[in-house]
């Protein structure tokens, strides 16, 4: 059957070969947050709520800043497809410089944000723990962003295995450091939630160092660090030009989720902790389509670089289909085994967790619905990034996430009296609209009657 469409079988193999290690790497990297939630959950609902606030704030800042560097991957991919030998290393060097520049405001915000959380009327105990966590994890921000720049360098060349190995090693290191710093093992003080922040910062340092060593060893001929520190305005402008709409786009998405988390805090610790369990579970499953989306963008970018518009369409369509299919499976897990999922985080037999479990189960049932559209929209966005098409998707997500998602959630929760579940239904609505708009844009951009005329401009906005 694959041979019925020329090149389809090859594209399927390429996509799976690249997507599998990237998806596992995404899963492993996100497992750091999963491990944090599991281990802090032993300290009780207040500690878990504090981690929820701190991790949500850190994730919001990190995603907004990191997203600018997501342009490194498609720029490298198009250079590889066009056989421009010296360009991938130039993009990587300028990506690292940009990462250092972006880390400064990110760290400043994390050191100063605690009074704003207090002013928002969130639970005082949770806010205090979140502030300590943020001051600790801020130390790892430069290394986290530097790692993303180097990751894009590897991904753009279709070299996913180093990222996989590093991510897996990072999970193991995170477990060890969490155990030592949260609970006070090996002669170290028991720092609780704050220890989680120091552990995460240390893991990012190790990931960056490992990626730098591997890049130097695997691409010695490209000399990726030669001349590091000298700005190249042309390359920097291109990274920022393609990257800033990605940053705004992901900022709109994570901003929606973060705003929902803050609003959940107003319903009490049990609701916020239940929300954290459901969101962390959904975030874990989301890592697989996110890895597929990254692979899709690489293959689309390489096809665009070599002037193959039919290959662009095949790669994008396959990626969207594969991501959506996987999320159908995870939706069934959340529907049919919610108690098992919750039991990974807390003791479901302990009466102290009864209210938390009730809310988490309700949120997981709704999360099952948005699994499907979330996988579709992230893969479509990845395909469009491979074409360096980032500005229009930014506007589409603004409409979907905020005008539809947040607005409908607030109306359901507060005006119609649905409560916290209404906020989750709003997220479903926003993601569904995003999936529809982004897949439609990719389909129209690559429709058959436009392929011939579009070929010369596939690599432009």
C-alpha positions in Angstrom: 0.0 0.0 0.0 2.8 2.4 0.8 4.2 2.0 -2.7 0.9 3.3 -4.2 2.1 6.9 -3.5 5.7 7.6 -4.7 8.0 8.4 -1.8 5.4 7.6 0.8 7.0 4.5 2.2 10.4 6.3 2.5 8.8 9.2 4.3 7.0 6.9 6.7 10.3 5.2 7.6 12.1 8.6 7.9 9.4 10.0 10.1 9.2 7.0 12.4 13.0 6.7 12.6 13.4 10.4 13.6 10.2 10.8 15.6 10.8 7.8 17.9 14.0 8.9 19.6 12.7 12.5 19.7 9.4 11.5 21.2 11.2 9.3 23.8 13.6 12.2 24.5 10.7 14.6 25.0 9.0 12.1 27.3 12.2 11.6 29.3 12.8 15.4 29.6 9.2 16.0 30.7 9.6 13.1 33.1 11.6 15.5 35.3 8.4 17.3 36.1 6.6 14.0 36.5 9.3 12.8 39.0 9.1 16.1 40.8 5.3 15.8 41.2 5.6 12.2 42.3 8.3 12.8 45.0 6.9 16.1 46.3 3.4 14.5 46.5 4.7 12.6 49.5 5.0 15.9 51.4 1.3 16.6 51.2 -1.3 18.7 49.4 0.3 22.1 50.4 3.7 21.1 49.1 2.2 19.8 45.9 0.2 23.1 45.5 3.5 25.0 46.0 5.2 23.0 43.4 2.3 23.5 41.0 2.6 27.3 41.3 6.4 27.3 41.1 6.7 24.8 38.3 3.9 26.6 36.3 5.7 29.9 36.6 9.0 28.5 35.6 7.5 26.5 32.7 5.7 29.6 31.4 8.9 31.7 31.4 11.0 28.8 30.0 8.7 28.0 27.2 8.4 31.6 26.1 12.2 32.1 26.0 13.0 28.6 24.7 10.5 28.9 21.9 12.6 31.6 20.2 15.3 29.0 19.9 13.0 26.5 18.2 13.8 28.3 15.0 17.3 26.8 15.1 16.0 23.4 14.1 14.1 24.4 10.9 17.0 26.8 9.9 19.5 24.0 10.2 17.2 21.6 8.4 16.7 23.8 5.4 20.5 24.4 5.3 21.1 20.7 5.3 18.4 20.1 2.6 20.0 22.8 0.4 23.5 21.4 1.1 24.9 24.7 2.6 27.7 23.1 4.5 28.9 25.9 6.8 25.5 27.3 7.8 24.3 24.7 10.4 27.3 25.5 12.7 26.8 29.3 12.3 23.1 29.0 13.3 24.1 26.9 16.4 26.7 29.5 17.5 24.3 32.4 17.2 21.6 30.3 18.9 23.9 29.9 21.9 24.6 33.6 22.1 20.9 34.3 21.9 20.2 31.8 24.7 22.6 33.6 27.0 20.9 36.9 26.3 17.4 35.5 26.9 18.4 33.9 30.2 19.1 37.2 31.9 15.5 38.6 32.0 14.2 35.1 32.7 16.3 34.8 35.8 15.3 38.3 37.0 11.6 37.5 36.8 12.0 34.3 38.8 13.8 36.1 41.6 11.2 38.8 41.8 7.8 37.2 41.0 6.9 36.0 44.6 5.3 39.3 45.6 3.1 39.2 42.5 1.9 35.7 43.4 1.0 36.9 46.9 -0.9 39.9 45.5 -2.9 37.5 43.4 -4.5 36.1 46.6 -3.1 32.6 46.2 -2.7 30.4 49.2 0.1 31.8 51.4 1.8 28.5 52.2 1.9 27.5 48.6 3.2 30.9 47.4 6.1 30.8 49.9 7.2 27.3 48.7 6.8 28.4 45.1 9.1 31.4 45.7 11.9 29.3 47.1 11.6 26.8 44.3 11.8 29.6 41.7 14.9 31.2 43.2 16.6 27.8 43.1 15.6 26.7 39.6 16.5 30.1 38.2 20.2 29.2 38.4 19.7 26.6 35.7 18.0 28.9 33.2 21.1 29.7 31.1 22.0 26.1 30.7 18.4 25.1 29.9 18.2 27.6 27.1 21.8 26.7 25.9 20.8 23.0 25.7 17.8 23.9 23.6 20.0 25.7 21.1 22.3 22.7 20.8 19.3 20.4 20.6 18.0 22.3 17.6 21.5 21.9 16.0 21.2 18.1 16.3 17.6 17.9 15.3 18.0 19.9 12.2 20.5 17.5 10.9 18.2 14.5 11.7 20.6 13.4 14.5 18.2 12.5 17.3 20.1 9.9 19.3 22.4 12.2 21.3 19.3 14.1 22.5 17.7 10.8 23.5 20.7 9.6 25.5 21.1 12.9 27.3 17.4 13.1 28.2 17.4 9.6 29.6 20.5 10.3 31.6 18.9 13.5 32.9 15.9 11.6 34.3 18.2 9.3 36.3 20.2 12.3 37.6 17.0 14.1 38.5 15.7 11.2 40.6 19.0 10.9 42.4 19.2 14.7 43.1 15.6 15.0 44.1 15.9 12.1 46.6 19.0 13.8 48.1 17.7 17.4 48.2 14.0 16.9 49.0 14.4 14.3 51.7 17.9 15.1 53.0 19.9 12.0 51.9 23.6 11.4 51.8 24.3 14.0 54.5 22.5 16.8 52.6 19.8 19.0 54.2 16.1 18.2 53.6 15.0 21.2 51.5 11.6 19.9 50.4 10.1 21.8 47.4 13.1 24.1 47.2 15.4 21.0 46.8 13.4 20.2 43.7 14.4 23.5 42.2 18.1 23.0 42.9 17.9 19.5 41.4 16.3 20.7 38.2 18.9 23.5 37.8 21.7 20.9 38.3 20.3 18.6 35.7 20.1 21.4 33.1 23.7 22.2 33.7 24.6 18.5 33.1 22.5 18.4 29.9 24.1 21.5 28.5 27.6 20.2 29.2 26.8 16.8 27.7 25.3 18.3 24.5 28.3 20.6 24.0 30.8 17.8 24.3 28.7 15.6 21.9 28.3 18.4 19.4 32.1 19.0 19.3 32.8 15.3 19.0 30.2 14.4 16.3 30.5 17.5 14.2 34.2 18.3 14.5 34.4 19.0 10.8 31.7 21.7 11.1 33.6 23.3 14.1 30.4 24.3 15.8 32.1 26.4 18.5 34.8 28.0 16.4 34.5 31.8 16.7 31.8 31.5 19.5 31.2 34.9 21.0 31.3 36.9 17.8 27.8 38.0 16.9 26.6 37.4 13.3 23.8 39.9 12.8 22.4 38.3 9.7 22.0 34.9 11.3 20.8 36.3 14.6 18.1 38.3 12.8 16.9 35.2 10.9 16.7 33.2 14.2 14.8 36.0 15.9 12.6 36.6 12.8 11.4 33.0 12.6 11.6 32.4 16.3 9.7 35.3 17.9 6.3 34.3 16.5 7.0 30.7 17.8 7.7 32.2 21.2 4.4 34.2 21.1 2.5 31.2 19.9 3.8 28.9 22.6 3.5 31.7 25.1 -0.2 32.0 24.3 -0.7 28.3 24.8 1.3 27.9 28.0 -0.1 31.2 29.2 -3.6 29.8 28.8 -2.6 26.7 30.9 -0.8 28.9 33.5 -3.7 31.3 33.8 -6.0 28.3 34.3 -3.6 27.0 37.0 -3.7 30.3 38.8 -7.5 30.5 38.6 -7.6 27.0 40.0 -5.7 28.2 43.1 -8.7 30.3 44.0 -10.8 27.1 44.5 -8.5 25.8 47.2 -5.5 23.4 47.6 -7.4 20.2 46.8 -8.6 21.6 43.5 -5.1 22.9 42.6 -3.4 19.7 43.5 -6.0 17.7 41.5 -5.4 20.0 38.6 -1.7 19.5 38.9 -2.0 15.7 38.7 -4.3 15.9 35.6 -2.1 18.5 33.9 1.1 16.6 34.6 -0.4 13.4 33.2 -1.6 15.2 30.1 1.7 16.9 29.7 3.5 13.5 29.8 1.4 12.0 27.1 1.7 15.2 25.0 5.5 14.7 24.8 5.1 11.9 22.2 3.2 14.1 19.7 5.5 16.9 20.5 8.4 14.7 19.5 6.5 13.7 16.3 5.9 17.4 15.6 9.6 18.2 15.9 10.5 15.3 13.5 7.7 16.5 11.1 9.2 20.0 11.1 12.7 18.7 10.3 11.5 16.5 7.4 9.3 19.4 6.1 12.2 21.8 6.3 14.6 19.4 4.6 12.1 18.8 1.8 11.6 22.6 1.4 15.4 23.1 1.4 15.8 20.7 -1.5 12.8 22.1 -3.4 10.5 19.2 -3.0 6.9 20.5 -2.4 5.3 17.1 -2.8 7.6 15.8 -0.1 6.6 18.8 2.1 3.0 17.8 1.9 3.6 14.1 2.5 5.8 14.7 5.6 3.3 17.2 7.2 0.3 15.0 6.6 2.0 11.9 7.9 3.1 13.8 11.0 -0.4 15.1 11.8 -1.9 11.7 11.3 0.6 9.9 13.5 0.3 12.4 16.4 -3.5 12.3 16.4 -3.5 8.5 16.3 -1.3 8.2 19.3 -3.4 10.6 21.3 -6.5 8.4 20.6 -4.8 5.7 22.7 -3.9 8.1 25.6 -7.5 9.4 25.6 -8.7 5.8 26.3 -6.2 5.5 29.1 -7.5 8.6 30.9 -11.2 7.6 30.4 -10.8 4.0 31.5 -8.0 4.0 34.1 -8.2 7.4 35.8 -7.8 5.9 39.3 -4.7 4.1 38.2 -3.2 7.3 36.8 -4.0 9.2 40.0 -2.5 6.4 42.1 0.9 7.1 40.5 1.0 10.4 42.4 -0.8 9.9 45.7 -2.1 7.2 47.9 -5.6 6.6 46.7 -6.5 4.7 49.9 -5.6 7.6 52.2 -8.7 9.5 53.3 -6.7 12.7 53.4 -6.6 12.6 49.5 -10.3 11.9 49.0 -11.2 15.4 47.8 -8.1 15.7 45.7 -8.8 12.4 44.0 -12.4 13.4 43.2 -11.2 16.6 41.4 -8.3 14.8 39.6 -10.6 12.1 38.3 -13.0 14.7 36.9 -10.2 16.7 35.3 -8.7 13.6 33.7 -12.0 12.7 32.0 -12.0 16.1 30.4 -8.3 15.9 29.6 -9.1 12.8 27.5 -11.1 14.9 25.2 -8.5 17.5 24.5 -5.8 14.8 24.0 -7.0 14.3 20.4 -7.1 18.0 19.3 -3.9 18.7 21.2 -1.9 16.2 19.2 -3.4 17.4 16.0 -2.6 21.1 16.6 1.0 20.6 17.8 1.9 18.4 14.7 0.3 21.0 12.4 2.3 23.8 14.0 5.5 21.7 13.7 4.8 21.2 10.0 4.3 24.9 9.5 7.5 25.7 11.4 9.4 23.5 8.9 8.2 26.0 6.2 9.3 28.9 8.5 5.6 29.8 8.5 5.2 31.2 12.0 3.5 34.6 11.9 0.1 33.6 10.7 0.0 30.6 13.1 0.7 33.0 15.9 -2.4 35.0 15.1 -4.5 31.9 14.7 -3.5 30.6 18.2 -4.2 34.0 19.7 -7.8 33.6 18.6 -8.0 30.0 19.6 -6.4 30.0 23.0 -7.5 33.3 24.4 -10.6 34.6 22.6 -12.1 31.1 22.5 -10.3 29.0 25.2 -10.0 31.3 28.1 -13.1 33.3 27.5 -15.3 30.2 27.3 -13.6 28.7 30.3 -14.2 31.8 32.5 -17.9 32.0 31.4 -18.5 28.4 32.1 -16.7 28.4 35.5 -17.9 31.7 37.0 -20.9 32.9 35.0 -22.7 29.6 34.4 -21.5 28.1 37.7 -19.8 25.0 36.3 -16.8 25.7 38.6 -13.3 24.5 38.0 -14.4 21.9 35.4 -15.6 24.8 33.3 -12.0 26.0 33.0 -11.0 22.7 31.6 -13.8 22.7 29.1 -12.5 26.1 28.0 -9.1 24.5 27.3 -10.7 21.8 25.2 -12.5 24.5 23.1 -9.4 26.5 22.6 -7.3 23.5 21.5 -10.0 22.3 19.1 -10.2 25.6 17.3 -6.4 25.7 17.1 -6.3 22.2 15.6 -8.9 23.2 13.0 -7.2 26.5 12.0 -3.6 25.1 11.9 -4.4 22.0 9.9 -6.5 24.0 7.5 -3.6 26.4 7.0 -1.1 23.6 6.2 -3.5 21.9 3.9 -4.2 25.2 1.9 -0.5 26.0 1.9 0.4 22.7 0.3 -2.6 21.9 -1.8 -1.9 20.1 -5.1 -3.0 22.9 -7.4 -0.5 25.2 -5.7 2.5 23.0 -5.5 4.2 24.0 -8.7 3.8 27.7 -8.1 4.7 27.4 -4.4 7.9 25.5 -4.9 10.2 28.5 -5.3 8.9 30.1 -2.1 8.5 27.1 0.2 11.3 28.4 2.5 9.9 31.8 3.0 7.1 33.2 5.1 
